[in-house]
Structures are given as structure tokens and as C-alpha cells.
Amino acid sequence: MGRWLLLGAITLIGIFLLSNIRQMFLSVQPDQLRVTVSAGTNLSKMIEVLPGSQAIDEKSGLLRVPYGKAWEYQGTAMATRGVLRATTVPLDAPVISWRYYGYSVKEQVKGYLHGDFGTYRDPYTRKEVAIAHGIPQMLLKTCKYFVPGLLLAIVLSILAAMWAALFRRAGNLLDGLQALLVGVPDFFLIVLIQLGAVYATKLLGHYVLLVVQVGNRTPFLIPFLTIALIPSVTIYGTLRLAILREMGQDYVVTALAKGLTRGEVLIKHVLRNVMEDVLAILPKATTLALASMAVAEAICGITGLGGFIVSPLYQGISSMSSICVTLGLITMAFHILYALLRKQFIVRTEVTES
């Protein structure tokens, strides 16, 4: 147990560090600010408003500020009476700065320890919202189609694999369809589903399906079908091979020789023996479902967990890490569930030599 907890902690730390990788790339000076003031306003006033700052060039309004405070002080300066303009100072060329990356991570950790998990600006109200209040709403919105979509993927793939095992022509058709879908990019499949919704609305002459989020109205069918379709292709491929493997085993040949039908053998014996293969592929399928969910939410403009990561409207300096860690926790929770199911239902027999 301790080993798995340590592995989980290392994974979350890795997600947190990688989600901040964009902070490593700098195109402006993190410790300089250029301020333009109105006539009658002294630059020394800005030094009083911005603690720790000092004038580098009073004529051009160039200030040196504490390291990493350029963006924060820019907002403070713009809100100060007598300031006409406040801008950051661009670098001659973008650079990779490990120092600023370390500074950003350190500041985020300090905020987390004080209960500050970041904020984002709501595109509708234009107000700053604490990410701790926004995550439960995003999670509820995402789970409305993610959970039923994943369940449908599991059920649909199992039924399709059984149908393919029972009927050879159906198996050839499904195998060909699975090979086709594996080679098609996920983004293309989602766009096709969205175009289908648009053309269905056009042909029927009235509004049928919600294609993008409008206010509080969230599309359901497009992300639902996306989540159900893409993981089911992976599960079907694994289960199809597992069933073919089991159908060649001696116990199947014996059962068929005793008069059991192919369907009876498949349901009573084979299906039970391939459950381990299903539970083994489910973690990967769940990860694919989460990735598909993020793409679908981005295309449909849904303000769920995946849409938050992709949409530039929601990307904040510190809130991105909180969302990424939340998605990591969701993935780990599903993996723990699958591990418990394997422990509960998969019986292992070990042969010991005397």
C-alpha cells in the first residue's frame, strides 16, 4: 500500500510540475515595468505605490520591480491615479528561464498551503472566480456525459465482441470498422459527429441538437458519443483477441463436443475468463475517454474540466495546475476502482511444487 501511495504522490507532483512548464518560457522581463504618467505626476509616486520598486530611467518611465512581480505590478499601476499606461518590457528574444519556472512553482505552492488554488475570469460575468468554487461545478457538468459515455463504451464493446464471436460475417464487418476507426484521428471523429448534428438540424428544418454551449445549456449528445465511441474501439480490439484466444482452448472444444452451443459456451465460460483482459484495458480506455472528453468540450465550447484546460478564455497563471491535478486524481480514482474489481472478481490459482 505504501508503495502505491508513494507512486500516486510522485504522479501528482509530476502532473503539477508539467502543468507549469509554460512558465519556463519568457518573452518579457520579469522584473521590469515601463510606466507612462500624466503631466504633474511624479514617477516617485509609483515607487511608493509599488513596494520594492526603483527607477532605472525616469525619462522613459522604466522601473525595476521585485523579481516575478512585473504582471502583478502592471495591474496595480494601471489602477493608480495619474498613470496613462503601464507595460511589461519585452526581451530581445524569448528565453528559457529555469529561475522563473522555479519562482512560479514556489509561489503556487505557497498559495496552495494558504488555501489559494488560483482563480479564473468568467467570460460571461467578467469576474474573477476562485477555482476551488469552480471545480465542483465543472466536475458535475463533465460527469453528466463522461460517466454514462464510459459505461456505454464498456457495454457496447463487450456486446460487439460477443456478436463478432458468434457470427463470422459480423466479425469481419466489425473488425474492419475497428481497423478504420483506429486509423482516424479523434479530432476528425468529433468533427464528423458535430457536422452530423448540424446537418440533422438543417434537414429536419428545426433545432434538434445543441452543438455548442449557450449560457447554461450544455451539449450532451456530442461529448457523450465521443466518449463512448473512441474508448470502445480499444476495448473491442482487446476483447476480440481475448475471445479468439479462449475459443481455441481445450475446455471450449470439450464443451462444444458435449453438445453446448457456441453462444452457451461464450456466455457461461469464455466471457467469465476474459474479464481479466477487460479490466486490464479499462485504465487505458478511461485515459482515452478523458482525452476525448477534453477535445469534445473544446470543440463544443463546454466549460467543463477539459474545456477549461484547452480554452484560452479560462487559462490562468495558477488555476491550470489545479485543474490538471484534479484530472489526475479522477484518473487515479478510476484506476483504484479497476484494481479493486480485479482483486474482487479475478481468481488466480498458483501451482506450488512439493
Rosetta blueprint (number, residue, H / E / L):
1 M L
2 G H
3 R H
4 W H
5 L H
6 L H
7 L H
8 G H
9 A H
10 I H
11 T H
12 L H
13 I H
14 G H
15 I H
16 F H
17 L H
18 L H
19 S H
20 N L
21 I H
22 R H
23 Q H
24 M H
25 F E
26 L E
27 S E
28 V E
29 Q E
30 P E
31 D E
32 Q E
33 L E
34 R E
35 V E
36 T E
37 V E
38 S L
39 A L
40 G L
41 T L
42 N L
43 L H
44 S H
45 K H
46 M H
47 I H
48 E H
49 V H
50 L L
51 P L
52 G L
53 S L
54 Q E
55 A E
56 I E
57 D E
58 E L
59 K L
60 S L
61 G L
62 L E
63 L E
64 R E
65 V L
66 P L
67 Y L
68 G L
69 K L
70 A H
71 W H
72 E H
73 Y H
74 Q H
75 G H
76 T H
77 A H
78 M H
79 A L
80 T L
81 R L
82 G L
83 V E
84 L E
85 R E
86 A E
87 T E
88 T E
89 V E
90 P E
91 L E
92 D E
93 A E
94 P E
95 V E
96 I E
97 S L
98 W H
99 R H
100 Y H
101 Y H
102 G H
103 Y H
104 S H
105 V H
106 K H
107 E H
108 Q H
109 V H
110 K H
111 G H
112 Y H
113 L H
114 H L
115 G L
116 D L
117 F L
118 G L
119 T E
120 Y E
121 R E
122 D L
123 P L
124 Y L
125 T L
126 R L
127 K L
128 E E
129 V E
130 A E
131 I H
132 A H
133 H H
134 G H
135 I H
136 P H
137 Q H
138 M H
139 L H
140 L H
141 K H
142 T H
143 C H
144 K H
145 Y H
146 F H
147 V H
148 P H
149 G H
150 L H
151 L H
152 L H
153 A H
154 I H
155 V H
156 L H
157 S H
158 I H
159 L H
160 A H
161 A H
162 M H
163 W H
164 A H
165 A H
166 L H
167 F L
168 R H
169 R H
170 A H
171 G H
172 N H
173 L H
174 L H
175 D H
176 G H
177 L H
178 Q H
179 A H
180 L H
181 L H
182 V H
183 G H
184 V L
185 P L
186 D H
187 F H
188 F H
189 L H
190 I H
191 V H
192 L H
193 I H
194 Q H
195 L H
196 G H
197 A H
198 V H
199 Y H
200 A H
201 T H
202 K H
203 L H
204 L H
205 G L
206 H L
207 Y L
208 V L
209 L L
210 L L
211 V L
212 V L
213 Q L
214 V E
215 G L
216 N L
217 R E
218 T L
219 P L
220 F L
221 L H
222 I H
223 P H
224 F H
225 L H
226 T H
227 I H
228 A H
229 L H
230 I H
231 P H
232 S H
233 V H
234 T H
235 I H
236 Y H
237 G H
238 T H
239 L H
240 R H
241 L H
242 A H
243 I H
244 L H
245 R H
246 E H
247 M H
248 G L
249 Q L
250 D H
251 Y H
252 V H
253 V H
254 T H
255 A H
256 L H
257 A H
258 K L
259 G L
260 L L
261 T L
262 R H
263 G H
264 E H
265 V H
266 L H
267 I H
268 K H
269 H H
270 V H
271 L H
272 R H
273 N H
274 V L
275 M H
276 E H
277 D H
278 V H
279 L H
280 A H
281 I H
282 L H
283 P H
284 K H
285 A H
286 T H
287 T H
288 L H
289 A H
290 L H
291 A H
292 S H
293 M H
294 A H
295 V H
296 A H
297 E H
298 A H
299 I H
300 C H
301 G L
302 I L
303 T L
304 G L
305 L H
306 G H
307 G H
308 F H
309 I H
310 V H
311 S L
312 P L
313 L L
314 Y L
315 Q L
316 G L
317 I L
318 S L
319 S H
320 M H
321 S H
322 S H
323 I H
324 C H
325 V H
326 T H
327 L H
328 G H
329 L H
330 I H
331 T H
332 M H
333 A H
334 F H
335 H H
336 I H
337 L H
338 Y H
339 A H
340 L H
341 L H
342 R H
343 K H
344 Q H
345 F H
346 I L
347 V L
348 R L
349 T L
350 E L
351 V L
352 T L
353 E L
354 S L
